[in-house]
Amino acid sequence: MMKVMTLWGEEEVNETRICIHCGEEKHISEIEMDRPHTAPRGKGYRNECKSCRRQINRDINKLKKQYQSLRPHITDECIICQRKGEDIQKTASQGAHKKKDPWVLDHCHESNEFRGWICNHCNNGLSGFKDSVETMERAILYKKGLLRRRIHRIP
């Protein structure tokens, strides 16, 4: 355990994390640091180890080179949300981390197979559902008002 300052004062935290990809428990020195704009107080850790992250980046870069000719133009529409690249850029977050290019490579995380180029917003949405079609279908039912959980009220 090590001590760190949090919003609630000094707290003890684990010096190890479990990587979501390899499942190994590793010291935080082997865990990828989070991007400064997403981490609290500009410092934090991702949920993946450095070696897994490096391999993922190598795989993605290989796919990007292989499918570069299919990359959409800034005036093209995202196949999912149908917004044009230039409109997506206008609504992108501000700051040093602002994406210049709205298009990201989408791939299957299990087979590493290329699926297509989509906008960053839609890629984040798919990521939130962990690529589960069943979860996305339940989300659609929920959005349509066809799926509700019964709320238990405390008397």
N, C-alpha and C positions, 0 to 999 in steps of 0.2 A: 504494500500500500504506500501511496505517496500523498502528500498534502498539497492541495491547490486551492486558490481563492475562487469562490463562486459568488453569485449574487446573494447567497445566504451566509456568506462568511467562509472560513476555512473548512474544507471537507477532505476526508480521505477517499481516494479513488484507487481502483485497481491499476496496477502497472502493466496489465496484460489485457488483450482483447482477443476475441475469436473471429477469425476471418470468415466472412459469409461464403467465400468461394471454396477454399480448401478445408475449412472447418477446424483448422489448427489454432490452438491458443498460442499467441505470440506476445513478446514484450512490446510495449508501445513504440520502442525505437524501430521495430520492424513493421509498424502500422503506418499506412499512408496518412499524411496530414490532410485535413480538410482545406478547402479553398477559403481564403480569408473572409470573403463576402458572405459565406454561408455559416461560418462557425461563430459561436458566441465569443465576443471580445477578440475576434480575429484569430483564435487558435482553437483547434479541435482535431479530432481524429475521425477518419472515414471508417467504414466497417469492413475494410479489406486490407490485406497485407500488401506490402510493397512489391513482393515478387509476383503475386497474382495480378496486381494492377499493371505491372510492366508487361506481363504476358497478354493481358486484355488489350492494352494500348498497341502492342505489336500486331495482334490479330486485327484490330480495327483499322490500323494504318494500312495493312496489307489489303483489306477489303476496299478501303477508300481508293487505293491506287488501281485496283482491279476494276472498280465500277465508276471511276471518275467520269467516264464518257456519258453516264446516265444521270449525272448530277443536274438537278433543275437549275434553270436560270432565275435570276431575281424577280423576273416578271411572271414566272410560272406559279401555279397554285399547288398547295399541299394537297396530296391525294385524299387525306382524311378530313381536314377542316375546311378545305377549299379556299383558304385565304392566300392571297398573293404574297410572295416573298417580301416585296417592298412594304406591304401593309404590316407584315409580321415584324419587320425591322423597326417600324415606327412605334410599336408597342413593347419592344424589348426593354428590359431593365436598363437603367442608366449606370454609369460608372466605368471603371477600368476593365471590368469583366464583361462588358456588353458585347454580345456576339455580333460580329460584322456580317456573318453569313447565317441566314436563318435555317439552312438545311443541314440536317445531321443524318448520318448513315444509320439505318435501323437494321438490326440483325438478330437472329435467334441466339439467345445466350447459352443454350444447350448444345446446339449443333454448329454454332458460329456461321450459319448460313445467311447470306445477304438477303434482305427482304425488300429494301427500297430506300429511297431518300424521302424523308418527311421533315416537317418543321420541328424545331426544338420544343415548342409547346406540346405538340402531339406526342413526341417521343417521351417527354416527361410524364404525360398522362398514361401512356402505355406502361411505362416503367413503374408507376404507382400501382398498377394492377398485376405486376410481376409476370406479365405476358400470359395471364390466365384468361382464356376465352370465357370460362364459366363465371369468373368474377366480373368480367366486363358485361356479360349478359345479365347478371344480377343487378349491376349498376344501371343498366338500361331500364330494367323493370322498376327499380327504385325511382329513377328519374321520371318515368311515366306514371308514377303513383300506384303501381301495381304490387309493390313490395314494401310492406311496413312492418315494423316490429312493434309488438304490443308494449305499451309503456305501463309499468307497474308503479302506481302512485303510493307513496307512504302516507298512511292516514295521520 
